Amino acid sequence: MKLIIVACLVAMALAAPRPQDDVSILRDERVDQGDGNFNYNFELSDGTAIGAEGTPNDAGSVNIEGSYRFTLPDGAVVEITYVADEAGFRPVGDVIPTPHPLPAHAIEQIRFAEEQRAAGVTFE
């Protein structure tokens, strides 16, 4: 029984979170004009950074352009830029997967279907 208790205590000690290095804020800039115009920039001592700028659009919402950067556990730096507007959220970065290109026969099928649709061909 004592062996089980000791094993549980060792397992808990190994599973406990390790203390992280202290991370400090290097930059904290925020401006909000209250009319949909805003910008902010934050940067931490571990290389993490985030920034964005917002401007009102004609639809009554706000368009945002921004970026964020952080470091993965293996040391690789990830940087994402994005636009968020009427067309949705559109991130760009090397770590974002991209779809495989369509094969030539699929592109030909799409072209043929568009040609038929333009000619008024319908199927029921």
C-alpha positions as CSV (number, residue, x, y, z in Angstrom):
1,M,0.0,0.0,0.0
2,K,2.8,2.4,0.9
3,L,4.4,1.7,-2.5
4,I,1.2,2.7,-4.3
5,I,1.0,6.0,-2.3
6,V,4.7,6.8,-3.0
7,A,4.2,6.0,-6.8
8,C,1.1,8.3,-6.9
9,L,3.1,11.1,-5.2
10,V,6.0,10.7,-7.7
11,A,3.5,10.7,-10.6
12,M,1.9,13.9,-9.3
13,A,5.3,15.5,-8.9
14,L,6.3,14.6,-12.4
15,A,3.0,15.9,-13.8
16,A,3.1,19.2,-12.0
17,P,3.6,22.2,-14.4
18,R,7.2,23.4,-14.6
19,P,7.8,27.0,-13.7
20,Q,8.3,29.2,-16.8
21,D,10.8,31.9,-17.2
22,D,9.4,35.3,-16.2
23,V,8.0,37.1,-19.2
24,S,7.7,40.8,-19.1
25,I,5.7,43.3,-21.2
26,L,8.0,45.3,-23.4
27,R,5.4,47.3,-25.2
28,D,1.7,48.0,-24.5
29,E,0.2,50.6,-26.8
30,R,-3.6,51.0,-27.2
31,V,-5.7,53.7,-28.9
32,D,-9.5,53.5,-29.2
33,Q,-11.2,56.5,-30.6
34,G,-14.7,55.2,-29.8
35,D,-15.9,55.4,-33.4
36,G,-14.6,52.1,-34.7
37,N,-11.1,53.4,-35.2
38,F,-8.6,51.7,-33.0
39,N,-5.1,50.2,-32.9
40,Y,-3.1,48.2,-30.4
41,N,0.4,46.7,-30.2
42,F,1.7,44.4,-27.5
43,E,5.1,42.8,-27.3
44,L,6.5,40.4,-24.6
45,S,10.1,39.6,-23.7
46,D,9.7,36.1,-25.0
47,G,9.2,37.4,-28.6
48,T,5.4,37.1,-28.6
49,A,3.8,40.1,-30.3
50,I,0.3,41.1,-31.5
51,G,-1.0,44.2,-33.2
52,A,-4.1,45.3,-35.1
53,E,-5.7,48.3,-36.6
54,G,-9.4,48.7,-37.0
55,T,-11.4,51.1,-39.2
56,P,-15.1,51.4,-39.7
57,N,-16.6,50.3,-43.0
58,D,-19.7,51.3,-44.9
59,A,-21.7,48.3,-43.6
60,G,-21.5,49.6,-40.0
61,S,-19.0,47.1,-38.8
62,V,-15.2,47.4,-38.4
63,N,-12.5,46.1,-40.8
64,I,-9.4,44.9,-39.0
65,E,-5.8,44.3,-40.2
66,G,-3.3,42.8,-37.9
67,S,-0.7,40.2,-37.1
68,Y,0.6,38.1,-34.3
69,R,3.9,36.3,-33.6
70,F,4.9,33.6,-31.2
71,T,7.7,31.0,-30.7
72,L,6.9,27.3,-30.8
73,P,8.5,24.9,-28.3
74,D,11.0,23.8,-30.9
75,G,12.2,27.4,-31.3
76,A,10.5,28.1,-34.7
77,V,8.9,31.5,-34.9
78,V,5.3,31.6,-36.2
79,E,4.0,34.8,-37.7
80,I,0.4,35.3,-39.0
81,T,-1.0,38.4,-40.7
82,Y,-4.7,38.7,-41.2
83,V,-7.6,40.8,-42.5
84,A,-11.0,40.6,-41.0
85,D,-13.8,42.4,-42.9
86,E,-17.0,41.8,-44.8
87,A,-15.4,38.8,-46.6
88,G,-14.5,37.1,-43.3
89,F,-11.2,36.3,-41.4
90,R,-8.4,35.7,-43.9
91,P,-5.1,34.7,-42.2
92,V,-1.8,34.3,-44.1
93,G,1.3,32.5,-42.7
94,D,3.7,29.7,-43.5
95,V,2.1,27.4,-40.9
96,I,-1.4,27.7,-42.3
97,P,-2.2,24.6,-44.4
98,T,-3.2,25.3,-48.0
99,P,-5.4,23.0,-50.1
100,H,-3.9,20.8,-52.7
101,P,-4.3,22.1,-56.3
102,L,-7.2,20.6,-58.2
103,P,-6.2,18.0,-60.8
104,A,-6.5,18.9,-64.5
105,H,-9.6,16.7,-65.0
106,A,-11.5,18.5,-62.1
107,I,-10.6,21.9,-63.5
108,E,-11.9,20.8,-66.9
109,Q,-15.2,19.5,-65.3
110,I,-15.7,22.8,-63.6
111,R,-15.0,24.8,-66.8
112,F,-17.5,22.5,-68.7
113,A,-20.2,22.9,-66.0
114,E,-19.8,26.7,-66.1
115,E,-20.0,26.7,-69.9
116,Q,-23.3,24.7,-69.7
117,R,-24.7,26.9,-66.9
118,A,-23.9,30.0,-69.1
119,A,-25.7,28.4,-72.0
120,G,-28.8,27.8,-69.8
121,V,-28.5,24.0,-69.5
122,T,-30.2,22.7,-66.4
123,F,-30.6,19.3,-64.9
124,E,-33.5,18.1,-62.8
